Amino acid sequence: MADNWGRASPNGSPSPSREKAAAAGGHRRHLGHGHRLRKVTLSKPTFCQHCTDFIWGLGGFECDLCNFMCHEKCLRNVKTLCSCLAPNLVQIPVAHCLGAPAQYKKKFCAVCRRQLEESLATRCEVCELHVHVDCGPFACSDCRRCHQDGQYDRESYHHHWREGNLSSAARCDVCKKSCGSSEVLSGIRCEWCGIAVHADCYSSLTPECNFGRFRKMILPPNCVRVCVRNFTKFHCFRISENAQIESVADETDDDNLNMWNQASYKDAHSASTTDSGKQSLKIFDGSDAVKRNQFRLITVPRISKTEEAVEAALRVYYIPDDPQEYELQTFTQDSLYSDDIMNRNGGWMESKNLSVFRDTIPEAWILRAKPRDCEIVKIYPGWLKFGVAYISIPVNIETTVKAIIQEVLLQLGRQDENIEDFELVEVVMGCKQVQCVVLSQLELMLGKLQNIRKISVRQMNQTRFYIKKKQNSMEQVNLLLMGLPPQMARDECLTLLQRHIEINGFQVTQLPQDSYPLLLFVNPKSGALKGRELLYSFRKLLNPHQVFDLSNGGPLSGLHTFREVPYFRILVCGGDGTVGWVLGVLEEIRHKLNCPVPPVAVLPLGTGNDLARVLRWGPGYSGEDPFSILVAVDEAEEVLMDRWTILLDAQEVVDGSENGVPELEPPKIVQMNNYCGIGIDAELSLDFHQAREEDPDKFNSRFHNKGVYVKVGLQKISHTRSLHKDLKLQVDDHEVALPNIEGLIFLNIPR
């Protein structure tokens, strides 16, 4: 869980050489926030990202790394951290669940702090992170932690702050003044309790979070246990993505990024051609970027020192280190096929001897870290629950992982414990995925660090090393299986389980006594197809583990997850058919639940929404604030509603028979909530359902859906059914005479 405010990272302290270079170039770098601020001349209206006021005049201070802009009078009060420090301050790395690239209005990138309207961007489906497609690799893995995670289990939670993208009406919880802005990325908001504050007012708050208005409805993260690990982030939150689609999406993102790089290079190249005094260079940050053809662009004067180009390369990769520790190597086509680019014949010596860039210099370069004989490595104790405390260990060419573990235990006063019981874990904090690798105790640490920088210089800033105790525990998974064919062989059943077991291992335990979490189902296919945006909104307001997409597995997975919860409530977002679907599954398995009869609320997304009208939830959803919807659910009164079980026994002969004896169609049992219709209304509903299943994109408007009902209904009127000749109606053993009718409806609601 991220707590990126009010804490200074050791990496934020610039080296003496860096301070001299900054002073020579007019930079001002603060030890706390890490910005490299320099005075710039403004060419368009600009707002201060600290106080959100307009910057009058032509001068302002801008950060070279993250484009942070402020008044000169605000320099001493700046507390907003630079993007280069964000990965260092993440307490528990949690990957984001980034969706497909799209256009977002009135939003700002969390990395470069610029508006998103000009280019494609992605957003996290769990938290409020918004980033440009090309800025995604530089976003830190600071998504919300929504379930238990081994050594990091805790009983209390700190605020999870996210900067900017607040509504213009947002008010600071401390000073009660406006802290939102539609002009700049400003203000911070807790993603659990929802309070918003200024960066200056942050220190006045206690760090503990009480989950805010919906604390009794939220499923606490420490009460959710994930029993298995082999699943993607999309599967974890039941978002409609599978492994194949995700791999294609990743390739698509790479293609989009490469296309963006090529387009940016063409624009920069044409601009540099117009301005004969500058040139654009492609910069790769390591072997992996070379193979993927993913580069960043810098623009430098045609006659400039290599130190200036190195410093520009570090800026575009958000690396706050000393430029004298890095160098640029020339890039050739051999780099694509060489596994050891650093040791190519003449490659390093050639680039080392070039101290000035001229017209004959190649346009593509590789950013490399200079070889070091010793380094300082940070080791994070995995059993610490709070803070970002680490142990600094010097390593040389002979230092092994085992020696590091021994030194850390000594400094922590645990030298009496067995070294073999501990392990060192390498954690790569990628934006989309957090990867953990256990290191061998005989591995040389300095060589490990050099290999990481060789693959990607940027990756070194996103890599941590944790020491933790080994765990050899067996995980137990309980599954509820329904709907399988009775003739299915045991081997087929086991194969089916092995295929799907990795996404079903969730369990809810140890809820607070006053907690009644909300189980939320959303049908994105209902009505005007507004369910997708509601899924995103409810995942932000609640724990994503309590929000279920009915198009991905139906309601059974949600009810199975909540089977041990003593008391919970349900909110169904969909039409009358969706509500009947959830109630039907609930009826079948309620004897398996600790809460067999949970109250059910309705958010009407369908076309008719008759049940929602009767229960006073309104005729249809028209874009209300999801926050107010949850408040209404929390304050709603419980009322009783009849549900009827109907036995359909048609007594029709099924095709095929054995031994000449005709077989009758087995009876069907259905549940009735609103009404049960036979005749024209049932035929009309069936035709509408089949048409929507064939082409759901056409049914994206409630008004259009009602028009389809009218059109199909007018076509049905011309047909004569004379149901009174085929039906007999008995009530209390007395036959009721039927007139010439086209349909017969049994009502359970007063309208």
HELIX and SHEET records of a PDB file:
HELIX    1   1 PRO A   10  GLY A   12  5                                   3    
HELIX    2   2 PRO A   16  ALA A   24  1                                   9    
HELIX    3   3 LEU A   75  ASN A   77  5                                   3    
HELIX    4   4 ALA A   86  LEU A   89  5                                   4    
HELIX    5   5 GLY A  136  PHE A  138  5                                   3    
HELIX    6   6 GLY A  150  TYR A  152  5                                   3    
HELIX    7   7 TYR A  202  SER A  204  5                                   3    
HELIX    8   8 GLY A  212  PHE A  214  5                                   3    
HELIX    9   9 PRO A  221  CYS A  223  5                                   3    
HELIX   10  10 LYS A  233  CYS A  236  1                                   4    
HELIX   11  11 ALA A  243  THR A  274  1                                  32    
HELIX   12  12 SER A  287  ARG A  292  1                                   6    
HELIX   13  13 THR A  306  VAL A  316  1                                  11    
HELIX   14  14 PRO A  323  GLU A  325  5                                   3    
HELIX   15  15 GLN A  333  LEU A  336  5                                   4    
HELIX   16  16 GLY A  347  ASN A  353  1                                   7    
HELIX   17  17 VAL A  401  GLN A  411  1                                  11    
HELIX   18  18 ILE A  419  ASP A  421  5                                   3    
HELIX   19  19 MET A  445  ILE A  455  1                                  11    
HELIX   20  20 VAL A  457  ASN A  461  1                                   5    
HELIX   21  21 ARG A  490  HIS A  500  1                                  11    
HELIX   22  22 ILE A  501  ILE A  503  5                                   3    
HELIX   23  23 GLY A  531  LEU A  541  1                                  11    
HELIX   24  24 PRO A  544  GLN A  546  5                                   3    
HELIX   25  25 LEU A  556  THR A  561  1                                   6    
HELIX   26  26 ASP A  576  ILE A  589  1                                  14    
HELIX   27  27 ARG A  590  LYS A  592  5                                   3    
HELIX   28  28 ASP A  610  VAL A  614  1                                   5    
HELIX   29  29 PRO A  626  GLU A  635  1                                  10    
HELIX   30  30 ILE A  680  GLU A  694  1                                  15    
HELIX   31  31 PRO A  696  LYS A  698  5                                   3    
HELIX   32  32 ARG A  702  ILE A  717  1                                  16    
HELIX   33  33 LEU A  723  LYS A  725  5                                   3    
SHEET    1   A 4 HIS A  27  ARG A  29  0                                        
SHEET    2   A 4 ARG A  36  THR A  41 -1                                        
SHEET    3   A 4 GLY A  59  CYS A  63 -1                                        
SHEET    4   A 4 MET A  69  CYS A  70 -1                                        
SHEET    1   B 2 ALA A 121  ARG A 123  0                                        
SHEET    2   B 2 HIS A 130  HIS A 132 -1                                        
SHEET    1   C 2 TYR A 157  HIS A 158  0                                        
SHEET    2   C 2 GLU A 208  CYS A 209 -1                                        
SHEET    1   D 3 TRP A 161  GLU A 163  0                                        
SHEET    2   D 3 ILE A 188  CYS A 190 -1                                        
SHEET    3   D 3 ALA A 196  VAL A 197 -1                                        
SHEET    1   E 2 VAL A 224  VAL A 226  0                                        
SHEET    2   E 2 PHE A 506  VAL A 508 -1                                        
SHEET    1   F 4 ARG A 296  PRO A 301  0                                        
SHEET    2   F 4 LYS A 278  PHE A 284 -1                                        
SHEET    3   F 4 ALA A 364  ALA A 369  1                                        
SHEET    4   F 4 TYR A 326  THR A 330 -1                                        
SHEET    1   G 2 SER A 304  LYS A 305  0                                        
SHEET    2   G 2 VAL A 356  PHE A 357 -1                                        
SHEET    1   H 5 ILE A 391  ASN A 396  0                                        
SHEET    2   H 5 CYS A 374  PRO A 381 -1                                        
SHEET    3   H 5 THR A 463  LYS A 469  1                                        
SHEET    4   H 5 PHE A 422  MET A 429 -1                                        
SHEET    5   H 5 VAL A 434  VAL A 438 -1                                        
SHEET    1   I 4 VAL A 547  ASP A 549  0                                        
SHEET    2   I 4 LEU A 518  VAL A 522  1                                        
SHEET    3   I 4 ARG A 569  GLY A 574  1                                        
SHEET    4   I 4 VAL A 600  PRO A 604  1                                        
SHEET    1   J 2 TRP A 644  LEU A 648  0                                        
SHEET    2   J 2 LYS A 668  MET A 672 -1                                        
SHEET    1   K 2 VAL A 653  GLU A 658  0                                        
SHEET    2   K 2 VAL A 661  LEU A 664 -1                                        
SHEET    1   L 2 TYR A 675  GLY A 679  0                                        
SHEET    2   L 2 GLY A 743  LEU A 747 -1                                        
SHEET    1   M 2 LEU A 729  VAL A 731  0                                        
SHEET    2   M 2 HIS A 734  VAL A 736 -1                                        
END                                                                             
